[in-house]
Amino acid sequence: MAFVPVEKKRIYHVIIEQIKGAIDRGELKPGDRLPSERKLAESLSVSRSTIKEAISVLESAGIVDIRPGVGVFLRQNSLEHIILDINMILGKKTNMVELLEFRQALESNAAYYAALRATAEDHARIKKAFEKLEQAVLDNRIAALEDFAFHMEVCLASKNMLFKKVLDSISDVFLDGLKESRSISQKMGRSKIILEEHRKIYEAILSGDASLSRKEMWDHIQKVKERFIPVPSGTKDSFDLKR
C-alpha cells in the first residue's frame, strides 16, 4: 500500500491564506492598508517575526507595498491579478494560461462542429443549459456548475466524443478555474457580461453558422483569459474568421 507524505504547511502560508480570505470577503481591497504587524500577530496568535516573513513574501511577489513609517498596502492591481499572485505563492494554481489556451483550441472547434451537426434535441439541451446559467446569474449565484454544463452540452452536440472525454478528464481543474474566475467576476459586477458571451455562442450554434460559432467560443475564452490574467499590451490574441 503506497502513501504520499503529508506536506507540512509553512506558517506564513497560513497567514497569507488569512489575508486572501479577507480579500475574498471584500474586507481588503486594492490600495487598502493592512492591519499593523502587532495587530496581525495578536489576532493570528503568531510572532511578529512570522508576520514579517509573510509580508516579505507578499512584497517580493509584488502584492503589497511597504511604506516605512506608514504601513503595508495592497498594491493598486486588479483584484484578479492579486488573487492569481497569491494563489501562485500558495501553490494552489493550475497554470491558468495553459488551461485556457487548451480550452480555446478544444472548445472553439467543438462549437464549430456543433453548429454543423447539432440536432433539434441538441439545440434543446444547449438552450436548457443556457437558461439554467441565465437563471443562476439572475439569482446572483456563482454559476460555475451551470457554466460547465453549458460547455459540456456544446461538446456533446459536436458528435465527436473525444471532445467530451477530454473535457471530462480536465473537469476538476476546469471547475476550479470556473469557481475562482466567476467568483471574482461576480464581485466585479461582470456576470451579465459573461452571460452575454454565452448567449452569442448559443445563438451562433443554433443559427448553424460554424465559423461564427468557433469565433464566439474563442473570443469568450480569450476574454476570460484577459479578465483573469493580465495580458501584456501588444500581445492580444484575436480570432480571425479567415484562418
Sequence and secondary structure as in RCSB ss.txt:
>XXXX:A:sequence
MAFVPVEKKRIYHVIIEQIKGAIDRGELKPGDRLPSERKLAESLSVSRSTIKEAISVLESAGIVDIRPGVGVFLR
QNSLEHIILDINMILGKKTNMVELLEFRQALESNAAYYAALRATAEDHARIKKAFEKLEQAVLDNRIAALEDFAF
HMEVCLASKNMLFKKVLDSISDVFLDGLKESRSISQKMGRSKIILEEHRKIYEAILSGDASLSRKEMWDHIQKVK
ERFIPVPSGTKDSFDLKR
>XXXX:A:secstr
          HHHHHHHHHHHHHHTTSS TT B   HHHHHHHHT  HHHHHHHHHHHHHTTSEEEETTTEEEE 
S  HHHHHHHHHHHHT    HHHHHHHHHHHHHHHHHHHHHH  HHHHHHHHHHHHHHHHHHHTT   HHHHHHH
HHHHHHHTT HHHHHHHHHTHHHHHHHHHHHHHHHHHTT HHHHHHHHHHHHHHHHHT HHHHHHHHHHHHHHHH
HHHS   TT      TT 
